[in-house]
Amino acid sequence: FWKSKNYIAADTIIVATRYNYDDIEILPDIIQTVMDDGKNILLTLNIFEFNREASGYSFIDKVVLNNLEASLEVISSKVNRAYFEYFKSNTDNISLRKNLKISQIANDFKIPTLNRMEYVCEVEIEQCFVVDTNLSKNFYDYGHHTLKGAQYFSQHDRLEKFLRPLFSGSD
């Protein structure tokens, strides 16, 4: 990797992975190597993992089945609010614990992080956008986007907030 044409030509390296604890342990060495090579580096935090029933059909299905009389727009809003409530109440989620360690490392090196939850959820309206207004899923599992989801998120204003550290160099 360190001798690849892409690495050598790059000005900025973005580390984006589903970090495990071994990855986090070696992260300071990776950051130091990239910085010693005169490159900028950003870390992408782990996406919040919608575990167990929230990652599959059943969590969405429960909300839909309890609201069959409502319009698709109302149902999608209820699904997205249920996911927001899950996101905000699940404070012991493994991704959050790992993100604390990743953020501390980033702070130690004074490098920015990218947090995907900034475009997945909108705190002001208490919604995590797991479905669109037609109930098309934006995720197919705990955190991977569907093609429709990738298109949805790429066209939304929240993406700019997520990408800001790429252009400003700050969290």
HELIX and SHEET records of a PDB file:
HELIX    1   1 LYS A    5  ALA A    9  1                                   5    
HELIX    2   2 TYR A   21  ASP A   36  1                                  16    
HELIX    3   3 ARG A   52  SER A   55  5                                   4    
HELIX    4   4 TYR A   57  LEU A   65  1                                   9    
HELIX    5   5 LEU A   72  SER A   89  1                                  18    
HELIX    6   6 ILE A   94  PHE A  109  1                                  16    
HELIX    7   7 MET A  117  VAL A  120  1                                   4    
HELIX    8   8 VAL A  123  ILE A  125  5                                   3    
HELIX    9   9 LEU A  147  SER A  154  1                                   8    
HELIX   10  10 ARG A  158  SER A  168  1                                  11    
SHEET    1   A 3 THR A  12  VAL A  15  0                                        
SHEET    2   A 3 ASN A  40  THR A  44  1                                        
SHEET    3   A 3 THR A 113  LEU A 114  1                                        
SHEET    1   B 2 CYS A 121  GLU A 122  0                                        
SHEET    2   B 2 GLN A 127  CYS A 128 -1                                        
END                                                                             
